[in-house]
Amino acid sequence: MGRQAIRRSFGILGPACVRVLRGKVMATYRLFGAIFGGLLVVAAGVAVADNLVSAKPTDFFAPGKHQFYVWCAKGGDYTAVESGASAEDAQMKLYNAAKAAGRAACWPVWQGKVSG
């Protein structure tokens, strides 16, 4: 039995098939490399975005002007800015002012610290 017959009978691949398979394997490696690279870019973007908004917890406790969205149960929501020793202090000032104005069903929700 000749070499070619053995290759055909046992399914041993010839040089042309090996080249084709090698190309497919390399294409697969490139695909996985691109996916891995994309995941790294996404992870870096998430880390940067998290770093940009990480000042919010410290802003809540900082003195100054704070912005609130005042949610009212019966409608008539509005936004307001109030100064205070912290966001909680400013929130209570705003809530007491709304209550004094006859809007006891309204509650200020902190949006962030306002510069100035």
QUIPE-V707608 format. One record per pair of residues at least 12 apart in sequence whose ideal C-beta (glycine too) atoms are under 6 Angstrom apart, sorted by sequence separation. I is the first residue (numbers start at 1). J is the second residue. If there is no record, write none. Layout:
((I | J) (I | J))
//
This chain:
((68 | 80) (82 | 94) (95 | 108) (67 | 81) (80 | 94) (94 | 108) (65 | 81) (91 | 108) (65 | 83) (66 | 87) (63 | 85) (87 | 110) (66 | 90) (61 | 86) (68 | 94) (60 | 87) (74 | 105) (73 | 105) (72 | 105) (81 | 114) (72 | 106) (70 | 106) (71 | 107) (70 | 108) (71 | 109) (68 | 108) (69 | 109) (68 | 110) (69 | 111) (67 | 111) (67 | 112) (66 | 113) (67 | 114) (64 | 113) (65 | 114) (59 | 113))
//
